């Protein structure tokens, strides 16, 4: 859970101008499409373009960063067979698309996301199409954010969404649109607490456990531990990245370590739900 708390603490060291990093397939890939109607289409897909993440520089503001995840009214090309006829499918009609790779599958889902502002869940929602990170009793979605400085990039955070399967809405614990350097940490804590209460409403034991974890952030001692843990992790990442033979290899190794570190707290939270709740 410490890494989740560290995320909240170090998040506000960065304000950004963003460059979107897309999943963009310009050749046909094996895929399974599930439409909003429930119909499933298995075959080959081309021209699907949605953000995996954002490359940022330390200036500007988060602003409308999430607008890049909004479902666009564009079309993708679909074929049932590799040499079959082409059918155009409107992206706004797709609930879920799973690209089948040799090693891993990559999944994007169409979600209705509600923001949490000052601890209150907003009535309105936005349609987004985001990568699925972890599937379970609670689903975790997100797009990574990397900082670019001195010709190098490093993953520093993940823009996350939490949704319980079967629920109509998912929730954005951090309100990136209105994030500020001075009010951000308190607002983020309120957002996480409210999101946990909402998705865990059927499991009071889970909510109580997470409440205790969040309260640990309020002591100076715990914050010092979190920053020390973060610094130690950065040293481990720097050491591990030396194994890369090229600049690209070193960046890839460092970003994999950093991504795993940033997600650790979320995955621990979801494990707590899985093991605590029926």
HELIX and SHEET records of a PDB file:
HELIX    1   1 UNK A    2  UNK A   10  1                                   9    
HELIX    2   2 UNK A   11  UNK A   13  5                                   3    
HELIX    3   3 UNK A   65  UNK A   69  5                                   5    
HELIX    4   4 UNK A   91  UNK A   93  5                                   3    
HELIX    5   5 UNK A  176  UNK A  178  5                                   3    
HELIX    6   6 UNK A  184  UNK A  199  1                                  16    
HELIX    7   7 UNK A  204  UNK A  215  1                                  12    
HELIX    8   8 UNK A  216  UNK A  218  5                                   3    
HELIX    9   9 UNK A  220  UNK A  241  1                                  22    
HELIX   10  10 UNK A  247  UNK A  276  1                                  30    
SHEET    1   A10 UNK A  16  UNK A  24  0                                        
SHEET    2   A10 UNK A  49  UNK A  58 -1                                        
SHEET    3   A10 UNK A 139  UNK A 149  1                                        
SHEET    4   A10 UNK A 126  UNK A 134 -1                                        
SHEET    5   A10 UNK A 105  UNK A 117 -1                                        
SHEET    6   A10 UNK A  94  UNK A 100 -1                                        
SHEET    7   A10 UNK A  29  UNK A  35 -1                                        
SHEET    8   A10 UNK A  40  UNK A  46 -1                                        
SHEET    9   A10 UNK A  75  UNK A  79 -1                                        
SHEET   10   A10 UNK A  87  UNK A  90 -1                                        
SHEET    1   B 4 UNK A  16  UNK A  24  0                                        
SHEET    2   B 4 UNK A  49  UNK A  58 -1                                        
SHEET    3   B 4 UNK A 139  UNK A 149  1                                        
SHEET    4   B 4 UNK A 152  UNK A 163 -1                                        
SHEET    1   C 6 UNK A  16  UNK A  24  0                                        
SHEET    2   C 6 UNK A  49  UNK A  58 -1                                        
SHEET    3   C 6 UNK A 139  UNK A 149  1                                        
SHEET    4   C 6 UNK A 126  UNK A 134 -1                                        
SHEET    5   C 6 UNK A 105  UNK A 117 -1                                        
SHEET    6   C 6 UNK A 120  UNK A 121 -1                                        
SHEET    1   D 6 UNK A  16  UNK A  24  0                                        
SHEET    2   D 6 UNK A  49  UNK A  58 -1                                        
SHEET    3   D 6 UNK A 139  UNK A 149  1                                        
SHEET    4   D 6 UNK A 126  UNK A 134 -1                                        
SHEET    5   D 6 UNK A 105  UNK A 117 -1                                        
SHEET    6   D 6 UNK A 170  UNK A 172  1                                        
END                                                                             
